[in-house]
Amino acid sequence: DAEITQSPRHKITETGRQVTLACHQTWNHNNMFWYRQDLGHGLRLIHYSYGVQDTNKGEVSDGYSVSRSNTEDLPLTLESAASSQTSVYFCASSEGQGRDTQYFGPGTRLTVL
Amino acid sequence: GENVEQHPSTLSVQEGDSAVIKCTYSDSASNYFPWYKQELGKGPQLIIDIRSNVGEKKDQRIAVTLNKTAKHFSLHITETQPEDSAVYFCAASIYGQNFVFGPGTRLSVLP
């Protein structure tokens, strides 16, 4: 079955380190998204991509970057991790072209000490 | 930009009763409104969605209503069961782009 996976599921890192969270989908969806989820804020959009080589900033993009070199993957990089980036991160994908439903991965819990 | 409010933040109902969660949005251009259910330790899962050209949609025990004039939409769950206990999120978007989510409602169904 097609799916969307995230790795690692849990990560502990130190302030200042570079961290990359992986997202992989096998639906061949054009659109991919990264969100962070914090208590009281719901889901907030970090970055998104509408296709290979396309990336866009979302509501809370400072300190994060993404790159889209193929259809299946959209890795999220924290250039220099900060304690404020401790959160649960969700990747999502949608088919695009009028098919709007976003499908979410299982999440990565990141702790920055 | 779009702003989505969601009420209540917590909701407790007795098993078998109905539950209603309400959301309002600010951007009249929004035309796609999904509802997601999130169980502990899992990612959000779509349970129902509605587009702006429809006023109501039902799927078994779940229904969503949309009032474009008032810019609000609601999730209705009938005959609630313990497995309905979860956090529910509404969202608004324009043609599936730039989803803006509400802050969530924690629903507890008491046996």
HADDOCK unambig.tbl for C-alpha pairs under 7 A between the chains (distance, minus, plus):
assign (segid A and resid 40 and name CA) (segid B and resid 103 and name CA) 6.08 0.50 0.50
assign (segid A and resid 41 and name CA) (segid B and resid 103 and name CA) 5.33 0.50 0.50
assign (segid A and resid 42 and name CA) (segid B and resid 101 and name CA) 6.54 0.50 0.50
assign (segid A and resid 42 and name CA) (segid B and resid 102 and name CA) 6.26 0.50 0.50
assign (segid A and resid 42 and name CA) (segid B and resid 103 and name CA) 4.17 0.50 0.50
assign (segid A and resid 42 and name CA) (segid B and resid 104 and name CA) 6.04 0.50 0.50
assign (segid A and resid 43 and name CA) (segid B and resid 101 and name CA) 5.98 0.50 0.50
assign (segid A and resid 98 and name CA) (segid B and resid 95 and name CA) 6.57 0.50 0.50
assign (segid A and resid 100 and name CA) (segid B and resid 95 and name CA) 6.68 0.50 0.50
assign (segid A and resid 100 and name CA) (segid B and resid 96 and name CA) 4.32 0.50 0.50
assign (segid A and resid 103 and name CA) (segid B and resid 45 and name CA) 6.97 0.50 0.50
assign (segid A and resid 104 and name CA) (segid B and resid 43 and name CA) 5.67 0.50 0.50
assign (segid A and resid 104 and name CA) (segid B and resid 44 and name CA) 6.02 0.50 0.50
assign (segid A and resid 104 and name CA) (segid B and resid 45 and name CA) 6.79 0.50 0.50
assign (segid A and resid 105 and name CA) (segid B and resid 43 and name CA) 5.65 0.50 0.50
assign (segid A and resid 106 and name CA) (segid B and resid 42 and name CA) 5.14 0.50 0.50
assign (segid A and resid 106 and name CA) (segid B and resid 43 and name CA) 4.50 0.50 0.50
assign (segid A and resid 107 and name CA) (segid B and resid 42 and name CA) 6.87 0.50 0.50
assign (segid A and resid 107 and name CA) (segid B and resid 43 and name CA) 5.95 0.50 0.50
